[in-house]
Amino acid sequence: MCRGRFRPWFAGALSAVLLLLPAASGAASRSAQDYVIGVRDILEINLFSQPDLSGQYAVETDGAFSFPLIGRVVAAGRTVGELEEALRARLLDGYFRNPRVTVAVAEYRSQRVFVVGEVRSPGAYPLAAETSLIEILALAGLTPEAAGAAVVVRSGGRMPVAGGAGTPPADNADTVRVNLRDLEGGDLSRNVVLRDGDTVFVPRAEVVYVFGEVREPGSYPIQEGMTVLQALSLAGGSTEFAALNRLTVMRVVDGEQVEIRVRLDEPVRRDDTIRVPVKFF
């Protein structure tokens, strides 16, 4: 069966997600000091008034790096704030009177999250401090066939929420399903913070097919509770030649495809094919 114009409701939702992204990024920047450093992360260390000591340092496989004057410094397992304090204490010990040290993560390499399904750029993404679902979806991009939901597969059950808006319960110990419409509406309580090793899966939208006397025949995504009339509206509405009193749906029932007469106010199901016949003159 040929596919027509596919215009999911989430095309608009993605724009809303991108608008929400700055707020989510702001929450992430506030939590940068709490990021737990790992192996392979690249650190940007600045020592005030000492440009020769400032620069980028890679956390090596033993979890440490070499810093001028003081030698090996353990970084893995410490937060950015804790590493700043550790460097300051070491530099106070006979090197500087009042060292001013700042630490930032230049490249996040130790943690990552995987994005699969109906996204334009599937794959592994580095996990920065407080990286949220919105940010990852904005980076990966959604295909036109993406459903209005995302599933985060993880361990540990309950999870934190970007911006500290609460702690939503997981659907079970390993997964949580997020209705992207909630994010579209500005409900950031579902904008979950991702963890190292999480997999974000975006399923394909369920569709209904509309053919016959409509202005834009083709396939369209099903929204919860969608009626035949709403499906016709997505298809541009009926033409002046449509016989709306003789609508039929081809539907799989008990493994067999049957043709059923339907009314405009009846709900549609996945993979229904609505046929709008021409009226008799």
Steps between C-alpha positions, in 0.01 A plus 500: 500500500645836404564753769374853472597813679598416856471798730529388864381724782847469647650716226363793698599340826863481390501876453368533852772267624764722342344804667518326835862403447658823634323456832618142524853603407495760774417231755788292363751783536395553862579136569839495327681507836322176597606307189695187598821488297593179324778339300568663160334831595697808393528763773559873456698618805579866555731627772455874542813702405681179397436451126790253471319260732157550349374284215324178411575172677373153406389258771700186431400137537605490867259786572774759557697763307832672547499866606815716511671535840274257687512190276217245474151611600207259525199638310274205417223458753523859618260777408633809325461696824685235702789500253528878526532470878754217472720702261474807719609302805797343320615837363471660844750247632817699438432637151252789511364717778146532369455297180185570301412192296206434270419166336262438213437200276618590149392167346267240649641163399447269796120478491261458212139429412365310199215627280319262263173473313331775303778758523701660222839435660496180709807406698697574815504851647733632773322556828575837657388623840120488536442401137124475460271312263412825321865573425570152363189503279594842368848372413382175342203654315171323440384349174153586362389148603591545868232421754397741773691307765851398596613205710808530721652160577708503816566332835421633843127568488441860605687785339583866548332775298665797330462817704404308816131496412439164667563128465252319275466125554629268232257275317709213635850452637667539162288728279301820507264619230480876442206656318660765284175692496563575867831660405332686216258645755786620720480224763871469585424252779534235229825641362706223655872534561688226317763275652809331366399201287136600452333420169236734363262327258256698284239266349327542167159665512192284445319614187163503332459507122241725334403460132220588265319832491735701725724789403831349616483119508780316676618375839468700821612445860241385751447704811333356806121500459510608136169465316425438134406867462832613642685266264313653207597845625867402494449394139383850412131426540257338261434623148161623378450158340544299823224272626562533875199279576669200338845505662678167537814384676720209403613353833677186620271310737615167647771477240270564205445819303136606495311802371284680757252784466591782742364831623692825522508489882645149527863454617765381257750224561859439395538421129135572421435595139215748474330509160285801412279404202359733238133589539238410245341773293 
